[in-house]
């Protein structure tokens, strides 16, 4: 973060100073919410969470080098005390970003946000210092913490924006006003919380409504292939750039195909020229993500050939998102267990089939180890049933549905689709899935592991890759069942 005195910070957040012998002391290190990440010159932000209260770690943070603590109460250590720690953190981020000349890129969508954010970051850092969130720090805590990592040298600040309802993205955009706003898609993720796809579109479109006008440099980057996103054009004062495979897209992909390994390849066409791309990532769904990143890079002055090179070299920066590891026996484990919704499930299944196509001639099989897609509300039964049926239609070799009621719906959909019998199995928990797979996997098989984060199926992938993880999976006693 840029250097600020404690007096300046207290003024920005409207806080009271407690136990601070010298308010001229400066925060020169990071702003962190984890006491284990504290270093010299840091500001430690104490949140009172459901399980852990950061105030209990204030003393440890100061001993580790924190200049002060941003807190909700006096703690007997140097502290700036505020009524609302989250609001204060947001105010601090807003003030810091306002002092910087960095280009802020905001990104939202129902699926693909984190992967696209990682792609944008890898492109933009070629043209200057770039700050972006680790993982999916995309809420009212994670976003300002990411923004506060920027300093006077930062040229690009890429921020992911999530939403649990209408108004959330407007709030986040107000903390760190973006000049460029990207909307990827409007899907069914969290549809149970929002109450319908129209409400999701209303929420996601708050990003483009928050952009500056075209005259002031505002740019909305919108998916031409998604009708809900395309309909956001009248909602913004910013200049619009469309990306997608549609003919009218300004940045589009042509001749899209998958390699024998399941990696997307296409010709990238931009207003500045065209160039071929072969990605290191897996799955055709990454084409849309790549086009969104390319549109941002093009807007910031990168030529088509440089964008194509960067996309072809880009890797996965965030864990458990189509993370492919090949074992010594030739079995490939695809860990996509960070999250799941109907759209990302369908994309992952198609990627699995593409990855396994080359091995079918030698008897290699594809395994889909799937768990619950959370927060689908009244659509949950139909969506889980549909994913099970899709696994059959795509000719996935084996479906392992892990968990309780929702997993049973996956299994039921597969069995109701056709002649599947032993090809689909329902197991109660992660341990049972691991035991089954260990007894049946053979060289050349490809295993996809995917579910909503709350299910914790990453433990299945870890156990299949590391014998030492078996005890950890077993110790959970069926924690994957909901």
C-alpha positions as CSV (number, residue, x, y, z in Angstrom):
1,X,0.0,0.0,0.0
2,X,1.0,3.6,-0.4
3,X,2.6,5.0,2.8
4,X,0.1,6.6,5.2
5,X,0.4,7.9,8.7
6,X,-1.9,6.6,11.4
7,X,-3.4,10.0,11.7
8,X,-4.2,10.0,8.0
9,X,-5.8,6.6,8.2
10,X,-7.9,7.6,11.3
11,X,-9.2,10.6,9.4
12,X,-10.0,8.6,6.3
13,X,-12.0,5.9,8.2
14,X,-13.5,8.2,10.8
15,X,-11.9,6.3,13.6
16,X,-10.5,7.0,17.1
17,X,-6.9,6.4,18.0
18,X,-6.2,4.2,21.0
19,X,-2.9,3.4,22.6
20,X,-1.0,5.1,19.8
21,X,2.0,6.9,21.2
22,X,2.9,8.6,17.9
23,X,0.2,9.1,15.3
24,X,2.8,10.1,12.8
25,X,4.0,6.5,12.5
26,X,3.3,5.3,9.0
27,X,1.9,2.1,7.6
28,X,4.4,1.1,4.9
29,X,3.6,-2.6,4.7
30,X,0.6,-4.6,3.6
31,X,-3.0,-4.3,4.9
32,X,-3.9,-7.9,6.0
33,X,-6.7,-9.7,7.8
34,X,-4.6,-12.8,8.7
35,X,-2.2,-12.3,11.5
36,X,0.1,-15.0,10.0
37,X,0.6,-12.6,7.0
38,X,1.7,-9.6,9.1
39,X,5.1,-8.2,8.4
40,X,6.9,-5.0,9.4
41,X,4.9,-1.8,8.8
42,X,1.6,-3.7,8.2
43,X,-1.9,-2.7,9.2
44,X,-3.8,-5.6,10.7
45,X,-7.6,-5.6,10.2
46,X,-9.5,-7.4,12.9
47,X,-12.8,-8.9,11.8
48,X,-15.2,-10.7,14.1
49,X,-16.1,-13.8,12.1
50,X,-18.5,-16.6,12.9
51,X,-15.7,-18.9,13.9
52,X,-12.7,-16.7,14.6
53,X,-12.5,-13.2,16.0
54,X,-9.5,-11.3,14.6
55,X,-9.4,-9.1,17.7
56,X,-8.0,-12.1,19.6
57,X,-4.9,-12.0,17.4
58,X,-4.2,-8.3,17.7
59,X,-1.3,-8.7,20.2
60,X,0.3,-11.3,18.0
61,X,0.0,-9.0,14.9
62,X,1.6,-6.1,16.7
63,X,4.4,-8.4,18.0
64,X,4.9,-9.5,14.3
65,X,5.5,-5.9,13.2
66,X,2.0,-4.4,12.6
67,X,2.0,-0.6,13.2
68,X,-1.6,-0.7,14.4
69,X,-4.8,-2.6,14.3
70,X,-8.1,-1.5,12.6
71,X,-10.6,-2.7,15.1
72,X,-14.1,-2.4,16.5
73,X,-12.9,-1.9,20.1
74,X,-9.8,-0.9,22.1
75,X,-7.4,-3.8,22.5
76,X,-4.5,-2.5,24.6
77,X,-2.3,-2.2,21.5
78,X,-2.0,0.6,19.0
79,X,-5.4,0.6,17.3
80,X,-7.8,2.7,15.2
81,X,-11.2,2.0,16.5
82,X,-14.3,2.3,14.2
83,X,-18.0,1.4,14.4
84,X,-17.9,-0.8,11.3
85,X,-14.6,-2.5,10.4
86,X,-15.8,-3.6,7.0
87,X,-17.0,-0.1,6.1
88,X,-13.8,1.4,7.3
89,X,-11.7,-1.0,5.2
90,X,-13.8,0.0,2.2
91,X,-13.3,3.7,2.9
92,X,-9.5,3.2,3.1
93,X,-9.4,1.3,-0.2
94,X,-11.5,4.0,-1.9
95,X,-9.1,6.8,-0.6
96,X,-6.0,4.9,-1.7
97,X,-7.2,4.0,-5.2
98,X,-8.3,7.6,-5.7
99,X,-4.8,8.8,-5.1
100,X,-3.3,6.4,-7.7
101,X,-3.2,6.8,-11.5
102,X,-3.8,3.1,-12.0
103,X,-6.3,1.7,-14.5
104,X,-9.0,-0.2,-12.6
105,X,-10.6,-3.2,-14.4
106,X,-13.7,-4.6,-12.8
107,X,-15.0,-8.1,-13.7
108,X,-18.2,-10.0,-12.9
109,X,-20.2,-12.9,-14.2
110,X,-22.0,-16.1,-13.0
111,X,-19.1,-18.4,-14.1
112,X,-15.5,-18.0,-15.1
113,X,-14.7,-14.9,-13.1
114,X,-11.5,-16.2,-11.4
115,X,-10.1,-17.9,-14.5
116,X,-10.7,-14.8,-16.6
117,X,-9.3,-12.5,-13.9
118,X,-6.1,-14.7,-14.0
119,X,-5.9,-14.4,-17.8
120,X,-6.4,-10.6,-17.7
121,X,-3.7,-10.3,-15.1
122,X,-1.2,-12.4,-17.1
123,X,-1.8,-10.3,-20.2
124,X,-1.6,-6.9,-18.5
125,X,1.5,-7.6,-16.4
126,X,3.4,-7.7,-19.7
127,X,2.7,-4.0,-20.0
128,X,3.4,-2.9,-16.5
129,X,3.0,-3.7,-12.8
130,X,-0.4,-5.3,-12.2
131,X,-2.2,-6.2,-9.0
132,X,-5.0,-8.8,-9.0
133,X,-6.6,-10.9,-6.3
134,X,-5.3,-14.3,-5.2
135,X,-8.1,-16.9,-5.6
136,X,-11.5,-15.3,-5.6
137,X,-11.3,-12.5,-3.2
138,X,-14.3,-10.8,-4.6
139,X,-16.5,-9.5,-1.8
140,X,-16.7,-6.5,0.5
141,X,-13.6,-7.7,2.4
142,X,-11.5,-9.4,-0.3
143,X,-11.9,-6.6,-2.9
144,X,-10.6,-3.8,-0.7
145,X,-7.8,-5.9,0.7
146,X,-6.7,-6.6,-2.9
147,X,-7.0,-2.9,-3.9
148,X,-4.8,-1.9,-0.9
149,X,-1.9,-3.9,-2.3
150,X,-1.6,-1.3,-5.1
151,X,0.9,1.5,-4.8
152,X,2.4,4.3,-6.9
153,X,4.0,1.9,-9.3
154,X,0.9,-0.1,-10.1
155,X,-0.3,0.4,-13.6
156,X,-3.3,-2.0,-13.7
157,X,-5.6,-3.1,-10.8
158,X,-7.8,-6.0,-11.8
159,X,-10.7,-6.7,-9.4
160,X,-13.2,-9.6,-9.4
161,X,-16.7,-8.6,-8.2
162,X,-19.1,-11.2,-6.8
163,X,-22.7,-10.7,-5.6
164,X,-25.1,-12.3,-3.3
165,X,-27.9,-10.0,-4.3
166,X,-28.9,-6.8,-6.0
167,X,-26.9,-3.8,-4.8
168,X,-23.7,-5.7,-4.0
169,X,-21.8,-5.0,-7.2
170,X,-22.8,-1.3,-7.1
171,X,-21.3,-1.1,-3.6
172,X,-18.1,-2.8,-4.7
173,X,-17.8,-0.6,-7.8
174,X,-18.2,2.4,-5.5
175,X,-15.2,1.4,-3.4
176,X,-12.8,1.1,-6.3
177,X,-14.5,2.8,-9.4
178,X,-13.4,0.9,-12.5
179,X,-12.7,2.5,-15.8
180,X,-13.2,-0.8,-17.6
181,X,-16.0,-3.2,-16.6
182,X,-16.3,-6.8,-17.9
183,X,-19.5,-8.9,-17.7
184,X,-18.9,-12.5,-18.7
185,X,-22.3,-14.1,-18.5
186,X,-25.5,-14.5,-16.6
187,X,-26.1,-18.1,-15.6
188,X,-27.8,-20.0,-12.8
189,X,-25.2,-19.8,-10.1
190,X,-26.8,-18.7,-6.9
191,X,-30.2,-18.6,-8.6
192,X,-31.8,-19.7,-5.4
193,X,-30.5,-16.6,-3.6
194,X,-31.4,-14.2,-6.4
195,X,-34.8,-15.6,-7.3
196,X,-34.3,-15.8,-11.1
197,X,-32.0,-15.1,-13.9
198,X,-33.5,-11.7,-14.6
199,X,-32.5,-10.7,-11.0
200,X,-29.0,-12.0,-11.6
201,X,-28.7,-9.9,-14.8
202,X,-30.0,-6.9,-12.8
203,X,-27.2,-7.4,-10.3
204,X,-24.4,-8.1,-12.7
205,X,-25.3,-5.1,-14.8
206,X,-24.7,-2.8,-11.9
207,X,-21.0,-2.9,-12.9
208,X,-21.6,-1.3,-16.3
209,X,-24.0,1.2,-14.8
210,X,-21.1,2.3,-12.5
211,X,-18.7,3.0,-15.3
212,X,-17.7,6.5,-16.3
213,X,-19.1,7.9,-19.6
214,X,-17.4,7.2,-22.9
215,X,-16.2,10.8,-22.9
216,X,-14.4,10.1,-19.6
217,X,-12.8,6.9,-20.8
218,X,-15.4,4.3,-19.6
219,X,-15.4,1.0,-21.4
220,X,-17.9,-1.8,-21.0
221,X,-16.7,-5.2,-22.2
222,X,-19.7,-7.4,-22.8
223,X,-20.3,-11.0,-24.0
224,X,-22.1,-10.8,-27.4
225,X,-23.0,-14.5,-27.1
226,X,-25.1,-14.1,-23.9
227,X,-28.4,-12.4,-24.5
228,X,-28.7,-11.2,-20.9
229,X,-25.3,-9.6,-21.1
230,X,-25.9,-8.2,-24.6
231,X,-29.0,-6.5,-23.3
232,X,-26.9,-4.4,-20.8
233,X,-25.6,-2.1,-23.6
234,X,-28.4,0.5,-23.0
235,X,-27.6,0.4,-19.2
236,X,-24.2,2.0,-19.5
237,X,-22.8,5.5,-20.5
238,X,-19.5,3.8,-21.4
239,X,-18.2,2.8,-24.8
240,X,-19.1,-0.8,-25.5
241,X,-16.8,-3.5,-26.8
242,X,-18.4,-6.9,-27.6
243,X,-16.5,-10.2,-27.4
244,X,-17.6,-13.7,-28.4
245,X,-18.1,-15.9,-31.4
246,X,-20.9,-13.8,-32.9
247,X,-20.2,-12.1,-36.2
248,X,-20.8,-8.6,-34.7
249,X,-18.3,-9.1,-31.8
250,X,-15.4,-6.7,-31.9
251,X,-13.1,-9.3,-30.4
252,X,-14.0,-12.8,-31.5
253,X,-12.9,-16.3,-32.0
254,X,-13.0,-18.1,-35.3
255,X,-12.2,-21.8,-36.1
256,X,-12.7,-22.9,-32.5
257,X,-11.5,-26.4,-31.8
258,X,-10.0,-28.6,-29.1
259,X,-6.6,-30.3,-29.4
260,X,-6.2,-34.0,-28.6
261,X,-5.5,-33.0,-25.0
262,X,-8.7,-31.0,-24.7
263,X,-7.0,-27.6,-24.9
264,X,-8.8,-24.9,-26.9
265,X,-7.3,-23.5,-30.1
266,X,-8.8,-20.7,-32.2
267,X,-8.0,-17.7,-34.4
268,X,-8.3,-14.5,-32.4
269,X,-9.6,-11.5,-34.4
270,X,-9.4,-8.0,-33.0
271,X,-9.8,-4.6,-34.6
272,X,-6.0,-4.4,-34.7
273,X,-5.5,-7.8,-36.5
274,X,-5.7,-11.5,-36.0
275,X,-3.5,-14.3,-34.7
276,X,-3.7,-17.9,-33.7
277,X,-4.1,-19.1,-30.1
278,X,-3.5,-22.6,-28.6
279,X,-4.2,-22.4,-24.9
280,X,-2.5,-24.4,-22.1
281,X,-5.8,-24.5,-20.2
282,X,-8.4,-27.2,-20.6
283,X,-12.0,-26.9,-21.9
284,X,-13.7,-25.0,-24.7
285,X,-15.3,-22.7,-22.1
286,X,-12.0,-21.0,-21.7
287,X,-12.4,-19.5,-25.2
288,X,-15.0,-17.0,-23.9
289,X,-12.8,-16.2,-20.9
290,X,-9.8,-15.7,-23.3
291,X,-11.8,-13.3,-25.5
292,X,-12.9,-11.2,-22.5
293,X,-9.2,-10.9,-21.5
294,X,-8.2,-10.2,-25.1
295,X,-10.8,-7.4,-25.3
296,X,-9.4,-5.7,-22.2
297,X,-5.8,-6.1,-23.4
298,X,-6.8,-4.7,-26.8
299,X,-8.4,-1.7,-25.2
300,X,-5.2,-1.0,-23.2
301,X,-3.0,-1.0,-26.4
302,X,-1.8,-4.6,-26.8
303,X,-1.6,-5.8,-30.5
304,X,-3.3,-9.0,-31.6
305,X,-0.1,-11.0,-32.0
306,X,1.1,-10.1,-28.5
307,X,-2.3,-10.9,-27.0
308,X,-2.3,-14.3,-28.8
309,X,1.2,-15.1,-27.5
310,X,0.2,-14.2,-24.0
311,X,-3.0,-16.3,-24.1
312,X,-1.1,-19.3,-25.5
313,X,1.4,-19.0,-22.6
314,X,-1.0,-18.3,-19.8
315,X,-1.5,-20.9,-17.1
316,X,-3.7,-21.5,-14.1
317,X,-3.0,-19.2,-11.2
318,X,-5.8,-20.2,-8.9
319,X,-6.1,-23.7,-7.3
320,X,-8.7,-26.4,-8.1
321,X,-9.9,-24.9,-11.4
322,X,-9.4,-27.5,-14.1
323,X,-6.1,-28.3,-12.4
324,X,-4.7,-31.3,-14.4
325,X,-2.1,-33.6,-12.8
326,X,-0.8,-36.8,-14.4
327,X,0.2,-39.7,-12.1
328,X,3.1,-41.9,-12.7
329,X,0.7,-44.6,-13.9
330,X,-0.7,-42.4,-16.6
331,X,-4.0,-41.6,-14.8
332,X,-4.9,-37.9,-15.1
333,X,-6.7,-36.2,-12.3
334,X,-8.7,-33.0,-13.2
335,X,-9.3,-31.1,-10.0
336,X,-12.1,-28.6,-10.7
337,X,-13.5,-28.8,-7.2
338,X,-13.4,-25.1,-6.2
339,X,-17.0,-24.5,-7.2
340,X,-19.8,-25.6,-9.5
341,X,-23.0,-24.5,-11.2
342,X,-24.9,-26.0,-14.1
343,X,-23.0,-24.0,-16.7
344,X,-19.5,-24.9,-15.4
345,X,-20.6,-28.5,-14.8
346,X,-21.5,-28.8,-18.5
347,X,-18.3,-27.2,-19.6
348,X,-16.2,-29.4,-17.4
349,X,-17.9,-32.6,-18.6
350,X,-17.3,-31.6,-22.2
351,X,-13.7,-30.9,-21.4
352,X,-13.4,-34.3,-19.7
353,X,-14.7,-36.1,-22.8
354,X,-12.3,-34.2,-25.1
355,X,-9.4,-35.0,-22.8
356,X,-10.3,-38.7,-22.8
357,X,-11.0,-39.0,-26.5
358,X,-7.4,-39.9,-27.5
359,X,-7.2,-42.8,-25.0
360,X,-10.5,-44.5,-25.9
361,X,-8.9,-46.6,-28.6
362,X,-6.7,-48.2,-25.9
363,X,-9.5,-48.7,-23.4
364,X,-8.9,-45.7,-21.2
365,X,-12.0,-44.3,-19.5
366,X,-13.4,-41.0,-18.4
367,X,-14.7,-40.7,-14.8
368,X,-16.9,-37.8,-13.6
369,X,-16.8,-37.6,-9.8
370,X,-19.5,-35.0,-9.1
371,X,-21.2,-33.5,-6.0
372,X,-23.8,-31.0,-5.2
373,X,-24.2,-27.7,-7.0
374,X,-25.3,-25.4,-4.1
375,X,-27.8,-22.5,-4.0
376,X,-30.0,-23.5,-6.9
377,X,-33.2,-23.2,-5.0
378,X,-36.3,-24.7,-6.7
379,X,-34.2,-25.5,-9.8
380,X,-31.9,-27.9,-7.9
381,X,-33.6,-31.2,-8.7
382,X,-34.0,-30.4,-12.4
383,X,-30.4,-29.1,-12.7
384,X,-28.8,-32.1,-11.0
385,X,-31.0,-34.5,-13.0
386,X,-29.9,-32.7,-16.2
387,X,-26.2,-32.9,-15.4
388,X,-26.6,-36.7,-14.8
389,X,-28.3,-37.1,-18.1
390,X,-25.7,-35.0,-19.9
391,X,-22.9,-37.3,-18.6
392,X,-24.7,-40.1,-20.4
393,X,-25.3,-38.2,-23.6
394,X,-21.6,-37.2,-23.8
395,X,-20.7,-40.9,-23.3
396,X,-18.7,-40.3,-20.1
397,X,-17.5,-43.8,-19.1
398,X,-18.3,-43.6,-15.3
399,X,-20.3,-41.3,-13.1
400,X,-19.6,-41.3,-9.4
401,X,-22.1,-39.1,-7.6
402,X,-20.9,-38.1,-4.1
403,X,-23.0,-37.0,-1.2
404,X,-26.7,-36.9,-0.2
405,X,-29.9,-35.9,-1.9
406,X,-28.4,-33.8,-4.7
407,X,-25.9,-36.6,-5.6
408,X,-28.8,-39.0,-5.7
409,X,-30.5,-36.7,-8.2
410,X,-27.3,-36.8,-10.4
411,X,-27.3,-40.6,-10.3
412,X,-31.0,-40.8,-11.0
413,X,-30.7,-38.5,-14.0
414,X,-28.0,-40.7,-15.5
415,X,-29.9,-43.9,-14.9
416,X,-33.1,-42.5,-16.3
417,X,-31.5,-41.2,-19.4
418,X,-30.9,-44.6,-21.0
419,X,-29.3,-48.0,-20.4
420,X,-26.8,-46.9,-17.8
421,X,-26.6,-49.3,-14.9
422,X,-23.2,-49.9,-13.3
423,X,-21.8,-46.9,-15.2
424,X,-23.3,-44.7,-12.6
425,X,-22.9,-45.1,-8.8
426,X,-24.0,-43.1,-5.8
427,X,-21.6,-43.0,-2.8
428,X,-22.2,-41.3,0.5
429,X,-18.9,-39.5,1.0
430,X,-15.4,-38.6,-0.2
431,X,-13.8,-41.7,1.5
432,X,-16.2,-44.0,-0.3
433,X,-15.4,-42.3,-3.6
434,X,-11.7,-42.6,-3.1
435,X,-12.0,-46.3,-2.2
436,X,-14.0,-47.0,-5.3
437,X,-11.6,-45.1,-7.6
438,X,-8.5,-46.7,-6.1
439,X,-9.9,-50.2,-6.8
440,X,-10.9,-49.5,-10.4
441,X,-8.7,-46.8,-12.0
442,X,-6.3,-48.0,-14.6
443,X,-3.6,-46.4,-16.7
444,X,-4.8,-43.8,-19.1
445,X,-8.1,-43.0,-17.3
446,X,-9.1,-39.4,-16.9
447,X,-10.9,-38.4,-13.6
448,X,-12.8,-35.1,-13.3
449,X,-13.6,-34.0,-9.7
450,X,-16.2,-31.2,-9.4
451,X,-18.7,-29.9,-6.9
452,X,-19.6,-26.7,-5.0
453,X,-16.9,-25.6,-2.6
454,X,-18.9,-26.5,0.4
455,X,-18.8,-30.2,-0.5
456,X,-15.0,-30.3,-0.2
457,X,-14.4,-32.8,-3.1
458,X,-10.9,-31.4,-3.6
459,X,-10.0,-34.0,-0.9
460,X,-10.8,-36.8,-3.4
461,X,-8.4,-35.4,-5.9
462,X,-5.7,-34.9,-3.3
463,X,-6.1,-38.5,-2.0
464,X,-5.8,-39.9,-5.5
465,X,-2.6,-38.0,-6.0
466,X,-1.1,-38.4,-2.6
467,X,-1.3,-41.6,-0.5
468,X,-0.8,-39.5,2.6
469,X,-4.1,-37.8,2.0
470,X,-6.1,-41.0,2.6
471,X,-6.1,-40.6,6.3
472,X,-7.3,-37.0,6.1
473,X,-10.2,-38.1,3.9
474,X,-11.1,-40.9,6.1
475,X,-10.9,-38.8,9.3
476,X,-13.7,-36.6,8.0
477,X,-16.1,-39.5,8.5
478,X,-18.3,-38.7,5.5
479,X,-18.0,-34.9,5.7
480,X,-18.9,-34.7,2.0
481,X,-22.4,-35.8,2.7
482,X,-24.9,-33.0,3.0
